[in-house]
Amino acid sequence: MQLFDVYPIFDIEPVKGTGCYLWDQQGTQYLDLYGGHAVISIGHSHPHYIHRISEQLNKIGFYSNSVQITIQQELAKKLGELSNKSEYQLFLCNSGAEANENALKLASFHNQKKKIIAFQGSFHGRTSLAVAATDNKKLIAPVNETENVIFLPFNNIETLQETFHQHEISSVIIEGVQGVGGIQIADADFLRAIRECCNQHNAVFIADSVQCGYGRTGTFFSHDQANVQADIYTLAKGMGNGFPVAGIMIAPHIKPQQGILGTTFGGNHLACAAAMAVLEVMEQNNLVANAHTMGEYLMQQIRNIQHPAIKEVRGKGLMVGVELEQGDEIRKRLLFEHHVFTGSANNKNVIRLLPALNITHNEINQFLEAFRACLAVQYA
């Protein structure tokens, strides 16, 4: 049997990882500024992370949600404290797509409405309803097509307000910073307008924080920077530092009913141990503040290069996009000539930088040296 060939992959196989570095089978060292799509939040093979998972596995690795699982309560408590949302409720699942799927479904259960507002450039996942709310027709199979999703221009308050007056809206789902969309940042006024419209029309504000959450942007949620509270926050990626774990945080006015959501693997003992390790390291090492500080340094240093090929540098914290004249070529040079992993976006001229939240000046400077060298060769 062969693997189903759906991934465009580089001919590189990392076999070891420590901190912000990877090594391939030949022993070549790589600087990882992408973390496998913003997943590696506390660095590869963090010792506390390894200890937490190993310790849990030596006790019990899995049982279903038909029994008491105390570590779920411990995770909910710690997550509430660090996110400053202790009054919220937590439902645990396995992936970002599943988190968004459950959030959209729960919103519709809550207000008995169907229509969803999503935005141009959005990416919310590849499952049924999540992909229907994703602005990429290539990913939407005929069975996923629905008239219940309305795509609006990003950061356009007037169109948002008009749509609420024209339709019965169940929910609005928005990334505080669009990742696949090329590090496009939601305006604070726009997020506040969404909150106001949802309040007026009994709709649910869903903050897709799968990539832009968990401290990456210098606050626990990027949406926090607009001083708004969403009704549901969706979580994944950096939540488990590589272990599949996700969740939705649900405001107290949305009441649970037994049976409306469910999962076999979500919230299992190992997943919760991984998620606890991440939060503990984030708290002990003040990684949210580090993300802000290192992100500002990274963006400013790139701007200081002042090369004509650099069109724009944008981002928040350690969620950074660099738009270039030939971004895809620079990205390949970084990887194959300087052994630096970076990411792409829908716009192939945008390089995405999503390093671990505990990255240091030394590692950023190593990237900057490689980046300058690539520009010099590409535009010689």
C-alpha positions in Angstrom: 0.0 0.0 0.0 1.2 3.5 -0.8 0.3 6.8 1.0 -2.5 8.9 -0.5 -0.5 11.6 -2.3 -2.1 14.8 -1.2 0.8 16.7 0.3 3.5 18.7 -1.6 6.5 17.7 0.5 10.1 18.7 0.7 12.7 15.9 0.4 13.8 16.4 4.0 13.0 14.1 7.0 13.6 15.5 10.4 14.5 12.8 12.9 15.4 14.8 16.0 14.3 18.1 17.4 15.4 20.3 20.4 14.2 23.7 21.1 14.1 25.7 17.8 16.3 23.2 16.0 15.7 20.1 13.9 18.2 17.5 12.5 17.7 15.3 9.4 18.9 11.7 8.8 22.2 13.0 7.6 22.8 15.1 10.7 22.1 18.4 9.1 20.8 21.0 11.5 17.9 23.2 10.7 16.5 26.4 12.4 12.8 25.9 12.7 10.9 29.2 12.4 7.6 27.5 11.4 6.9 24.9 14.0 4.9 22.7 11.7 2.1 25.3 11.2 2.5 27.1 14.6 2.2 23.9 16.5 5.5 23.9 18.4 4.9 26.5 21.1 7.4 25.6 23.7 10.1 24.1 21.5 10.8 20.6 20.3 11.4 17.9 23.0 11.0 20.2 25.9 12.2 18.2 29.0 9.1 19.2 31.1 6.8 18.2 28.2 8.5 14.8 27.8 8.4 14.2 31.6 4.7 15.1 31.8 3.7 12.8 29.0 5.9 9.9 30.1 4.7 10.2 33.7 1.1 10.0 32.5 1.7 7.1 30.1 3.2 5.1 33.0 -0.2 5.5 34.8 -2.9 5.4 32.1 -2.8 6.7 28.6 -6.5 6.6 27.6 -10.0 6.1 28.5 -13.2 7.5 27.0 -15.3 10.4 28.3 -17.7 7.9 30.0 -15.6 8.1 33.2 -14.1 10.7 35.5 -10.9 12.2 34.1 -9.5 14.5 36.8 -6.7 15.9 34.6 -9.4 17.5 32.3 -10.6 19.6 35.3 -7.0 20.5 36.1 -6.5 21.6 32.5 -9.7 23.7 32.5 -8.6 25.4 35.7 -5.1 26.2 34.5 -6.4 27.3 31.1 -9.0 29.6 32.6 -6.4 31.2 34.9 -3.8 31.9 32.2 -6.3 33.1 29.6 -8.1 35.2 32.2 -11.4 33.5 31.3 -12.0 31.3 34.3 -15.8 31.7 34.0 -15.8 30.0 30.6 -16.5 26.3 30.0 -14.2 23.9 28.2 -15.0 21.2 25.7 -12.0 19.2 24.5 -11.5 17.6 21.1 -8.6 16.7 18.8 -8.0 19.3 16.0 -8.6 22.9 14.9 -11.1 21.8 12.3 -13.0 19.8 14.9 -12.9 22.7 17.3 -14.4 25.1 14.7 -16.9 22.4 13.6 -18.2 22.1 17.2 -18.2 25.8 17.7 -20.4 26.5 14.6 -22.7 23.6 15.6 -23.0 24.7 19.2 -23.8 28.3 18.1 -26.7 27.0 16.0 -28.0 24.8 18.8 -27.9 27.9 21.0 -29.9 30.3 18.9 -31.6 27.9 16.5 -30.4 29.8 13.5 -28.5 28.7 10.4 -26.5 31.5 8.7 -22.8 31.9 9.3 -20.7 35.0 8.5 -17.1 34.2 7.5 -14.6 36.4 5.7 -12.6 36.6 2.6 -9.1 35.0 3.1 -10.3 32.8 5.9 -9.2 29.3 6.8 -11.1 27.4 9.4 -10.3 23.7 8.6 -11.1 20.9 6.1 -14.1 19.1 7.7 -17.7 19.6 6.6 -18.8 22.9 8.0 -15.4 24.3 8.8 -14.3 23.9 5.2 -17.6 25.5 4.0 -16.6 28.5 6.0 -13.1 28.5 4.5 -12.5 30.9 1.6 -10.9 28.4 -0.8 -13.2 26.8 -3.4 -10.5 24.2 -4.2 -11.0 22.6 -0.8 -14.8 22.5 -0.9 -16.2 19.2 -2.4 -19.8 19.3 -3.8 -21.1 17.6 -0.6 -19.6 20.5 1.5 -21.4 23.2 -0.5 -24.0 25.1 1.5 -26.0 28.3 1.3 -25.6 28.9 5.0 -22.2 30.5 4.8 -21.9 34.2 3.7 -18.4 35.5 2.9 -17.8 39.2 3.6 -14.9 41.5 3.0 -12.3 41.4 5.8 -12.3 44.6 8.0 -15.5 46.1 6.3 -17.8 47.3 9.1 -20.5 48.7 6.7 -21.0 45.4 4.8 -21.0 43.5 8.1 -23.8 45.7 9.5 -25.8 45.5 6.3 -25.6 41.7 6.3 -27.0 41.4 9.8 -30.0 43.5 8.7 -30.6 41.3 5.7 -30.2 37.8 7.2 -30.9 35.8 10.4 -27.3 35.2 11.5 -26.4 32.4 13.8 -22.7 33.1 14.2 -19.7 35.1 13.0 -16.3 33.3 12.8 -13.1 35.2 12.5 -9.4 34.7 12.9 -7.9 37.6 14.9 -4.9 37.3 12.5 -5.5 35.3 9.3 -2.7 32.7 9.0 -3.2 31.0 5.7 -4.6 34.2 4.4 -1.2 35.8 4.7 -1.0 37.4 8.2 -3.9 39.8 7.7 -4.8 41.5 11.0 -8.4 42.1 12.0 -8.8 45.8 12.9 -9.8 46.4 16.6 -12.8 48.5 15.5 -13.9 45.7 13.2 -13.8 43.1 16.0 -15.7 45.5 18.3 -18.3 45.9 15.5 -18.8 42.2 15.3 -19.3 42.0 19.1 -21.9 44.8 18.9 -23.8 43.2 16.0 -23.8 39.8 17.7 -25.2 41.4 20.9 -27.9 43.2 18.9 -29.0 40.2 16.9 -28.6 37.2 19.2 -25.7 35.8 17.3 -22.6 34.0 18.5 -19.1 35.5 18.2 -16.6 32.7 17.4 -13.0 33.7 17.8 -11.0 31.3 15.7 -7.8 31.2 17.8 -6.4 27.9 16.4 -3.3 29.6 15.0 -3.4 33.1 16.4 -4.2 32.0 20.0 -2.3 30.5 22.9 0.0 33.4 23.5 1.4 33.6 19.9 0.5 37.2 19.3 1.7 38.6 22.6 -1.7 38.2 24.4 -3.3 34.9 25.2 -5.8 35.5 22.4 -5.2 38.0 19.5 -8.8 39.1 19.9 -8.0 40.3 23.4 -6.1 43.2 21.9 -9.4 44.7 20.7 -10.7 44.5 24.3 -13.6 42.3 23.2 -14.9 39.0 24.6 -16.0 36.4 22.2 -18.7 33.9 23.0 -16.6 30.9 21.9 -12.8 30.6 21.4 -11.5 27.7 19.4 -8.1 26.3 20.3 -5.6 23.8 18.8 -2.1 23.8 17.2 0.1 25.3 20.0 -2.1 23.9 22.7 -0.3 20.5 22.7 3.1 21.3 21.2 2.7 18.5 18.7 0.3 16.2 20.6 -3.2 16.3 18.9 -5.4 18.2 21.3 -7.9 21.0 20.8 -10.9 22.6 22.4 -13.5 25.3 22.6 -13.9 27.7 25.4 -17.6 28.6 25.8 -19.0 31.7 27.6 -21.3 30.9 30.6 -24.5 32.2 28.9 -24.3 29.2 26.5 -25.7 26.3 28.4 -24.7 22.7 27.9 -27.1 19.9 27.1 -25.9 16.3 27.4 -25.4 14.7 24.0 -25.1 17.7 21.7 -21.3 17.4 21.5 -19.1 14.4 21.9 -15.8 12.8 21.1 -14.0 9.5 21.7 -10.4 10.7 21.8 -10.9 14.3 22.9 -9.6 15.1 26.4 -7.8 11.8 26.8 -5.2 11.5 29.6 -2.1 11.9 27.3 -3.6 14.9 25.5 -4.4 16.7 28.7 -0.9 15.9 30.1 0.6 17.5 27.0 -1.6 20.5 27.2 -0.8 20.9 30.9 2.9 20.8 30.2 2.5 23.6 27.6 0.6 25.8 30.0 3.1 25.2 32.8 6.1 26.1 30.7 4.3 29.1 29.3 3.5 30.3 32.8 6.9 29.5 34.3 8.9 31.2 31.5 6.5 34.1 30.8 6.3 33.0 27.2 3.3 35.3 26.2 5.4 38.3 27.1 8.4 36.8 25.3 6.3 36.3 22.2 5.5 40.1 22.2 9.1 41.1 22.9 10.7 38.8 20.4 8.1 39.5 17.7 8.6 43.2 17.9 12.4 42.7 17.6 12.0 40.3 14.7 9.7 42.6 12.7 11.7 45.7 13.4 15.0 44.0 12.4 13.4 42.9 9.1 12.1 46.4 8.4 15.6 47.8 9.1 16.9 45.8 6.2 15.1 48.2 3.9 15.5 46.1 0.8 13.3 47.1 -2.2 12.1 43.5 -2.5 10.5 43.7 0.9 7.0 45.0 0.2 5.6 44.7 3.8 6.3 43.3 7.2 3.1 42.7 9.3 2.1 40.7 12.3 1.6 40.5 16.0 4.0 38.9 18.4 5.5 35.7 16.9 2.9 35.5 14.1 4.8 37.4 11.3 4.3 37.7 7.6 7.0 39.1 5.2 5.6 39.9 1.8 8.3 39.9 -0.9 8.6 40.3 -4.7 9.7 36.6 -5.0 8.7 35.2 -1.6 8.5 31.6 -2.7 12.0 31.6 -4.1 13.4 33.2 -1.0 11.7 30.6 1.1 13.3 27.8 -0.9 16.7 29.4 -0.6 16.3 29.7 3.2 15.5 26.0 3.4 17.9 24.4 1.0 20.8 26.9 1.2 20.7 28.0 4.8 18.6 25.2 6.5 15.9 27.5 7.8 12.2 26.3 7.9 9.6 29.0 7.2 6.0 28.8 6.0 4.0 30.0 3.0 0.5 31.3 2.6 -2.2 31.5 -0.1 -0.2 34.4 -1.5 3.1 32.6 -2.3 5.0 35.8 -2.0 4.3 35.9 1.8 6.7 34.1 4.1 5.1 33.1 7.4 7.3 33.1 10.6 5.7 31.1 13.4 8.6 30.1 15.8 8.3 28.6 19.3 7.3 31.2 21.9 10.6 30.7 23.7 12.8 31.8 20.8 15.7 34.0 21.7 17.6 36.9 20.1 20.4 34.5 19.0 18.0 32.4 17.0 16.3 35.4 15.4 19.7 36.8 14.5 20.6 33.6 12.9 17.5 33.8 10.7 18.2 37.5 9.9 21.7 36.6 8.7 20.3 33.9 6.4 17.5 36.2 5.2 19.9 38.9 4.2 22.1 36.4 2.4 19.2 35.1 0.4 18.1 38.6 -0.6 21.7 39.4 -1.7 21.9 36.3 -4.0 18.3 36.5 -5.3 18.6 40.1 -6.3 22.4 40.3 -7.2 
